């Protein structure tokens, strides 16, 4: 099966100095580089320290416009950016949270609840491609 996407490029293996690889990726306008020690093994779901991600693109400042509650407080935060006066929905973010930080974020967000959705472009409620709403 051939994988095709205008947003993701699957590349061959490259063995190069980190500086050379980053310069080449930057020159092509790529988002970043994922690197791994040649002798290390890939272990799904584990962060072993043998791989690294180098982000090259400029970031976008986002604001929290809501959250999705979960068993440990916050399951995900809902983020967007301002275009003039309008808050534009971008995504739900779940990565990087552990149970303790989920509770801390929930404690800080709960008093800020409002009854009206702050986003001008509500995300669709139906199931998405990956089975999530």
C-alpha positions in Angstrom: 0.0 0.0 0.0 1.4 3.4 -1.0 1.0 6.2 1.5 0.2 9.6 0.0 -0.4 12.9 1.8 0.3 16.5 0.8 1.1 17.2 4.5 3.4 14.3 5.4 6.4 13.0 3.5 7.9 9.6 4.2 11.6 9.7 3.4 14.4 7.3 3.0 17.0 6.8 5.7 19.7 9.4 5.7 23.0 9.2 7.5 24.3 12.8 7.9 25.7 15.2 10.5 22.9 16.9 12.5 23.8 20.3 11.3 23.8 19.3 7.6 20.4 17.5 7.9 18.9 20.5 9.7 20.2 22.9 7.0 18.8 20.8 4.2 15.4 20.5 5.9 15.3 24.2 6.6 16.2 24.9 3.0 13.3 22.8 1.8 10.9 24.5 4.2 10.2 21.3 6.1 8.6 21.4 9.5 11.4 19.5 11.2 13.5 16.4 11.5 13.1 13.2 13.5 16.4 11.6 14.4 17.4 8.4 16.1 20.7 6.9 17.2 21.7 4.4 14.5 22.3 1.5 16.9 19.1 2.1 19.0 15.9 0.2 18.7 12.4 1.7 18.2 10.2 0.9 21.1 6.6 1.9 20.5 5.1 4.2 23.2 8.4 4.6 25.1 10.6 7.6 25.3 14.1 6.1 25.7 16.2 9.2 24.9 17.7 7.5 21.8 15.6 9.7 19.4 14.9 13.4 19.1 12.6 15.7 17.2 14.0 19.0 15.9 11.3 21.5 15.0 12.2 24.1 12.4 9.0 26.0 11.5 7.7 29.0 13.2 5.2 28.5 16.0 1.7 29.9 16.3 0.6 31.4 19.5 -2.6 29.7 20.7 -5.0 30.3 23.5 -7.1 27.9 25.5 -10.7 28.3 24.6 -12.1 25.3 26.4 -11.4 21.8 27.6 -12.8 18.3 27.5 -13.2 16.8 30.9 -11.7 13.4 31.7 -11.1 10.9 34.5 -8.1 12.8 35.9 -9.5 16.3 35.3 -8.8 17.5 31.8 -8.7 14.9 28.9 -7.8 17.6 26.3 -7.5 21.3 26.0 -9.2 23.0 23.1 -7.1 25.7 21.5 -7.4 28.5 18.9 -6.0 31.8 17.7 -7.4 35.2 17.3 -8.2 36.7 13.9 -9.2 40.2 14.8 -12.0 39.7 17.5 -12.8 36.1 16.5 -11.4 33.1 18.2 -10.7 30.5 15.5 -10.8 26.8 16.6 -7.6 24.9 15.7 -7.4 21.6 17.6 -7.7 19.6 20.7 -4.4 18.9 22.5 -3.9 15.8 24.6 -0.2 15.1 24.4 2.2 15.9 27.2 -0.3 15.6 30.0 0.2 13.2 32.9 -2.5 12.6 35.6 -1.0 15.2 37.9 -0.9 18.0 35.2 -4.4 17.0 34.0 -5.7 17.8 37.6 -3.7 21.0 37.9 -4.9 22.3 34.5 -8.5 21.4 35.5 -8.2 23.2 38.8 -7.1 26.4 37.0 -9.6 26.2 34.2 -12.7 25.3 36.2 -13.3 28.8 37.7 -13.0 30.4 34.2 -16.0 28.5 32.7 -18.4 30.5 30.6 -21.8 29.3 29.2 -21.1 30.4 25.5 -18.6 28.7 23.3 -15.9 31.3 22.5 -15.0 29.8 19.1 -16.7 31.2 15.9 -16.1 28.0 14.0 -17.4 25.2 16.2 -15.8 21.8 15.4 -18.2 19.1 14.1 -19.6 16.7 16.6 -19.7 13.6 14.5 -17.0 10.9 14.7 -13.7 11.9 13.0 -11.5 9.8 10.8 -9.7 8.3 13.8 -12.9 7.5 15.7 -12.9 10.6 17.9 -15.5 13.4 17.8 
